[in-house]
Amino acid sequence: MLFNKPAPPAKNAWPLLFVCWLIAAVSTLGAIFLGEVMGLTPCVLCWYQRICMFPLVFILAAGLFPPDRRVVRYALPLALTGLGFAVFHLLVAEGFVAEALTPCSPGVPCSQQLIVWFGFLTIPMLSVAAFSLVNALLVAIYLKAPQ
């Protein structure tokens, strides 16, 4: 009987869920733009992060219409895993972790910083920021919705 109970409405969490989806969509489009338009070959750690981010666009969209806070249980594991890969990638890119400990191939090293915007903003930093925001919003959605 507990499992047949409908989920409470998440109308008050809808704006947070929409912002979460928007971050995932912009991140996905940005990754596709960098790879397909600018011709930058992603490293293995970038691929792992993409594997975690790309499905979030569809999972979070499914929770928008109708609003359903249960989407958090499907999105949060992907977002947490992606954040782990992003933090590890940032540590490799900043030199805190030796590249010998990474799964990256010699042709496309994980430590190479292909883009530096504003003198400090790199692709791994953008990934950490995106996954951190998505995780924070998902936790806020979970805590905001009525039990």
N, C-alpha and C positions, 0 to 999 in steps of 0.2 A: 504494500500500500504506500510505502514511503516513496517508491520509485515512480508511482503513477501520479504523484502530486505535480501539478504544473508549476513551472518556474515563475517566480514573481516578476511582474513587469519591470523593465529596466529603463523606463522613460527618463528618469532623472540621470541615468548614466549614458544616455544616447549621445550627448555632445562629446563626452570623453571617448566613447567608442569611435565616433566619427573622426576625431583628431588622431586617434591611434591608427585607424585605417588610412588616413591621409598621409601620415608619416611613412607607413609601410608602402603605400602606392608611390610616393615621391622617391623613396629609397630604391624601389624596384625600377622605376623609370630612369633614375640616375645611373644605376648599375648597367642597365641595358644601353643607355646613351654612351657611357664610358667605354663599354666593350664593343658595341656595334658601330657607333658613329665615329668616336675618336680612335678606335682601333687599339685600345689598350687591352692586352691579354691579361686576364685575371690569374692570380696565383692560386694555389690549392686552398689556402685559408680563405681567400675571397670567395671561392666556389662554395666552401662549407657555409659561409655566411649567407650567400645567395640562396642556398638550399633551405636555410631557416627563414629568410625574409620573404621570398617570393610567394610561398603558400599563405602567408599571413594576409596578403591582399584579399584573397578569396575567402579565407576563414572569417576574417573580421567583417567583410561585406555581408556574409551570411548572417552575422549577428546584428546587423543594422536594421534589416527589414524582415520580419518584425523585430523590435528591440528584444534582445535576449542576452542576459548576462552570463548564461551558461557557456557562451563562446570563449570565456576566459579560460575554462578548463582545457580547451583545445589549443588556444593561442599561446598561453603562458609557457608551456614546455618548449615550444619552438623559439619563443623570444628569449628565454633564459639560456638555451643552448647557443643561440646566435650571439648573445652577449658574451658568453664564455669564449667563443671563437674570436670575437671582435677584440676583447681585452687581450687575449693571447697574441693576436696579430699586432696590436698596438705595441705590446711589450717587445715583440720581435723587431718591429720597425724602428723603435726607439733605441734598440741595442741592449735592452735589459735581459733578453733571452737570446742565446746563441742560435743562429740560423741552422746549425747542425741538428738541433732538436726539433726542427719543423719538418712537415711532410712535403715541403716545396721542392720543385725540381730546379736544377741549375739554370735552365733557360729562362725561367720566370721566378726570380727569387722573391721571397716574402718580405725581405728587409728593404727592397728597393722602393723609394718613394717617388712615384711617377708624377704626382701632382702635389704642389704645395701652394695653397691659396692664402693670401694675406700674410705670407711669411711664416705661417705656423700650422695651418689647417691641412691635414692630409686625409687620404681616403680612409685609413684605419680609424682616425679620430672621428670622422663623420659616421662611420659604422658604429662605433661605441656610443656616440651621441644618439643615433637613431634607435638602437636597441635599448639603451637606457631609458629613453622617453617612452618607448612602447611598453617596456616592463613596468615603469612607474604608473603609466595610465591604466594598464591592465589590473594592477594591484588596487588602484584607486576605484576602478569600476567594481571590482569584487567587494571592496569595503563599503562602497557607497550604496549599492543596491540592497534593498531590504532582505532580510533572511527569511 
